[in-house]
Amino acid sequence: MIIESNKVVSVNYKLTAKKDKTSEEAHIETADDSHPFVFLFGAGGLLEAFEKNLGGKKVGDGFDFYIDAANAYGLHDENHIVSIPVDAFHDDKGKFDSEHIQLGKIVPMMDNHGNRLQGLVKEITIQHVRMDFNHPLAGHELHFVGKVLEIRNATPDELSHGHVHGPGGHHH
Ligand SMILES: [Zn+2]
């Protein structure tokens, strides 16, 4: 059996990422044999380049590939760094929320359309808080190294739901 559409695939992997050619690869996450990454191949929702690199592989096959920023989480966009007036972070008593708004912290925010965003606090001044709303991995080249652990046919339920049930997947 090979990895193709409508198969449920388990892999282990180590993901590292780097911001430019000269910087070191930083560890992002690991999915090990006891907590593998389990997904329904071809169902969408994963990076296209990630699936493209795994398609056709068999159980026991290893992989080691890079995905450049444009095909991963996008390029870092200066327009996604914005200054927000400090009073947006005042509580009802007019006190600045210094507990959550700290340099280097990631703060859940909502835009004018009600979309949830994660903002990284870059700068705090008397007038404004500068936040970076780029994905934390924007501008990073990703490096995946791992092994295919299991491949099975998806059940009709999994196919109609578009996701994996059972271990590593949804329980409902
Ligand atoms: Zn389901």
Boltz pocket constraint, residues with backbone or C-beta under 6 A from the ligand:
constraints:
  - pocket:
      binder: B
      contacts: [[A, 157], [A, 158], [A, 161], [A, 163], [A, 164], [A, 165], [A, 170], [A, 172]]
      max_distance: 6.0
